[in-house]
Amino acid sequence: MIEEDEGPVRKRSRLEKLVLDTLGIEELRDYIDELKTEIARVEADIERKQGHRSAADAFFRRP
């Protein structure tokens, strides 16, 4: 059986989406703070990995 393409493949979401209707204003603000903390953690890891890549590129660069 041949399956037809259904268009471009969508990226899978890594975060579980909360039902926001059940949260109060303070809970929503707390949720935003949690997300900002996670974004900062991921950005720090990206910077760390870019530093490793730059060091490796400099080491293996031909003179």
C-alpha positions as CSV (number, residue, x, y, z in Angstrom):
1,M,0.0,0.0,0.0
2,I,1.4,3.4,-1.0
3,E,0.8,6.4,1.3
4,E,0.5,9.8,-0.2
5,D,2.4,12.8,1.2
6,E,0.2,15.0,3.3
7,G,2.3,18.1,3.0
8,P,5.3,19.3,5.0
9,V,6.2,17.5,8.2
10,R,5.4,19.6,11.3
11,K,7.8,19.8,14.2
12,R,6.7,17.9,17.3
13,S,6.1,20.2,20.2
14,R,8.4,19.6,23.2
15,L,6.2,21.3,25.7
16,E,2.9,20.1,26.9
17,K,0.3,22.8,26.3
18,L,-1.7,23.7,29.4
19,V,-5.3,24.4,29.4
20,L,-5.1,28.1,30.2
21,D,-8.8,28.6,30.8
22,T,-8.5,26.9,34.2
23,L,-5.7,29.1,35.4
24,G,-6.0,32.4,37.3
25,I,-4.0,35.5,36.6
26,E,-1.3,34.8,39.2
27,E,-1.0,31.2,38.0
28,L,-0.6,32.5,34.4
29,R,2.2,34.9,35.6
30,D,3.9,32.0,37.4
31,Y,3.7,29.9,34.2
32,I,5.2,32.7,32.2
33,D,8.1,32.9,34.8
34,E,8.6,29.2,34.4
35,L,8.8,29.5,30.7
36,K,11.2,32.4,30.8
37,T,13.4,30.4,33.1
38,E,13.4,27.5,30.7
39,I,14.2,29.8,27.8
40,A,17.2,31.2,29.7
41,R,18.4,27.7,30.5
42,V,18.2,26.7,26.8
43,E,19.9,29.9,25.6
44,A,22.8,29.3,28.0
45,D,23.2,25.8,26.7
46,I,23.2,27.1,23.1
47,E,26.0,29.6,24.0
48,R,28.0,26.8,25.7
49,K,27.7,24.6,22.7
50,Q,28.6,27.4,20.3
51,G,31.7,28.0,22.4
52,H,32.7,24.3,22.1
53,R,32.1,24.4,18.3
54,S,34.1,27.6,17.9
55,A,37.0,26.0,19.9
56,A,36.8,22.9,17.8
57,D,36.7,24.9,14.5
58,A,39.8,26.9,15.6
59,F,41.6,23.7,16.6
60,F,41.0,21.9,13.3
61,R,41.3,25.0,11.0
62,R,44.1,24.6,8.5
63,P,46.8,27.2,8.6
